[in-house]
Amino acid sequence: MLLITGLVVGITSSLQNAQTSKSRALAVQYGQDAIEVLRQKRDTDWTAFALYGTVNVPITYCLNELKNLVAPSAEGTCPGTFQRILIITKTLINPGPSQKEVMDVQVDVSWLEGSSRRSITLRTKFTPWK
């Protein structure tokens, strides 16, 4: 009987670990997708893209299912099973006539797994490259 109980516990644990790995892989994919959406916005029109940030002030957005940047809810949450929260901060390098804008981006993807909230974070920087 003890052997059967041990096997059941082992199998249950393995299934939970597999689900955690699958959810984490999906979260990374959603985070990379969010970065790609921002890259496309940057490539299309840097001036419009730069408006998403304010110098040295982090601005928080959600990326919805339509891949639009929207404000988070009053509770600070985003729609979807995998919530994508983007924090964008504009910084200036060499302020003055030859200044360069840099958009610092942090993408937090979170999801519920059972009663626990899990999350991953991706970071990147965007500059005008054209």
Secondary structure per residue as TSV (DSSP state, phi and psi in degrees):
chain	resnum	aa	ss	phi	psi
A	1	M	-	360.0	-40.4
A	2	L	H	-63.9	-36.5
A	3	L	H	-63.9	-42.6
A	4	I	H	-65.6	-42.1
A	5	T	H	-61.7	-43.0
A	6	G	H	-61.9	-41.1
A	7	L	H	-64.9	-42.4
A	8	V	H	-63.1	-44.5
A	9	V	H	-62.7	-43.1
A	10	G	H	-63.4	-43.2
A	11	I	H	-66.9	-43.4
A	12	T	H	-60.4	-43.9
A	13	S	H	-63.6	-42.1
A	14	S	H	-62.9	-41.1
A	15	L	H	-65.6	-40.2
A	16	Q	H	-64.6	-41.7
A	17	N	H	-63.9	-38.5
A	18	A	H	-65.3	-41.0
A	19	Q	H	-66.1	-40.3
A	20	T	H	-61.7	-44.5
A	21	S	H	-63.1	-41.4
A	22	K	H	-64.5	-44.9
A	23	S	H	-64.4	-41.1
A	24	R	H	-63.6	-42.4
A	25	A	H	-62.0	-41.6
A	26	L	H	-64.2	-41.1
A	27	A	H	-62.1	-42.7
A	28	V	H	-62.1	-42.3
A	29	Q	H	-61.5	-43.7
A	30	Y	H	-65.0	-37.2
A	31	G	H	-65.8	-43.5
A	32	Q	H	-64.4	-36.6
A	33	D	H	-62.6	-42.0
A	34	A	H	-61.9	-42.3
A	35	I	H	-63.9	-38.6
A	36	E	H	-66.4	-38.0
A	37	V	H	-60.0	-44.9
A	38	L	H	-65.4	-38.2
A	39	R	H	-61.0	-41.6
A	40	Q	H	-64.8	-40.1
A	41	K	H	-63.8	-41.4
A	42	R	H	-62.4	-45.9
A	43	D	H	-66.9	-31.9
A	44	T	H	-73.0	-45.5
A	45	D	-	-162.0	98.2
A	46	W	H	-59.0	-41.5
A	47	T	H	-59.9	-45.2
A	48	A	H	-67.3	-40.5
A	49	F	H	-62.1	-41.5
A	50	A	H	-63.8	-20.0
A	51	L	T	-70.6	-15.9
A	52	Y	T	-71.1	-16.0
A	53	G	-	-117.2	157.9
A	54	T	B	-125.0	140.4
A	55	V	B	-57.3	121.7
A	56	N	T	58.8	18.9
A	57	V	B	-126.1	113.9
A	58	P	-	-67.0	132.1
A	59	I	E	-114.8	132.3
A	60	T	E	-103.4	134.1
A	61	Y	E	-132.1	162.3
A	62	C	E	-110.2	149.4
A	63	L	E	-106.6	113.4
A	64	N	-	-85.1	-178.3
A	65	E	T	-63.6	-24.2
A	66	L	T	-87.6	4.9
A	67	K	S	64.7	35.4
A	68	N	-	-103.3	145.4
A	69	L	E	-83.7	123.7
A	70	V	E	-132.8	161.7
A	71	A	-	-71.9	144.6
A	72	P	-	-67.9	164.6
A	73	S	-	-66.4	172.0
A	74	A	T	-59.5	-27.5
A	75	E	T	-83.5	-4.1
A	76	G	S	84.0	18.1
A	77	T	-	-105.6	164.1
A	78	C	-	-120.2	158.7
A	79	P	S	-72.1	156.7
A	80	G	S	106.2	158.6
A	81	T	S	-65.9	-42.3
A	82	F	S	-102.7	105.7
A	83	Q	E	-81.5	126.7
A	84	R	E	-109.2	108.6
A	85	I	E	-106.8	125.1
A	86	L	E	-111.4	130.4
A	87	I	E	-116.1	116.8
A	88	I	E	-116.6	128.5
A	89	T	E	-129.9	128.6
A	90	K	E	-91.4	134.0
A	91	T	E	-125.1	152.5
A	92	L	E	-110.8	131.3
A	93	I	E	-105.7	133.5
A	94	N	S	54.9	60.7
A	95	P	-	-52.9	139.8
A	96	G	S	131.4	-159.1
A	97	P	T	-61.4	-29.5
A	98	S	T	-108.0	28.8
A	99	Q	-	-67.1	155.6
A	100	K	E	-129.0	131.4
A	101	E	E	-88.1	139.8
A	102	V	E	-130.3	132.0
A	103	M	E	-103.7	111.6
A	104	D	E	-86.7	127.1
A	105	V	E	-124.3	131.4
A	106	Q	E	-120.9	128.6
A	107	V	E	-115.1	118.7
A	108	D	E	-107.8	123.6
A	109	V	E	-114.2	125.0
A	110	S	E	-129.1	156.6
A	111	W	E	-155.4	158.2
A	112	L	E	-91.7	134.6
A	113	E	E	-129.1	101.4
A	114	G	T	68.4	-123.6
A	115	S	T	-102.7	5.8
A	116	S	E	-105.2	140.0
A	117	R	E	-93.4	125.4
A	118	R	E	-110.5	158.1
A	119	S	E	-157.5	158.5
A	120	I	E	-132.6	156.2
A	121	T	E	-130.7	132.6
A	122	L	E	-120.1	144.8
A	123	R	E	-132.6	146.1
A	124	T	E	-156.5	172.2
A	125	K	E	-128.2	142.4
A	126	F	E	-120.5	139.5
A	127	T	-	-132.4	158.8
A	128	P	-	-69.8	126.5
A	129	W	-	-113.5	-6.5
A	130	K	-	-91.4	360.0
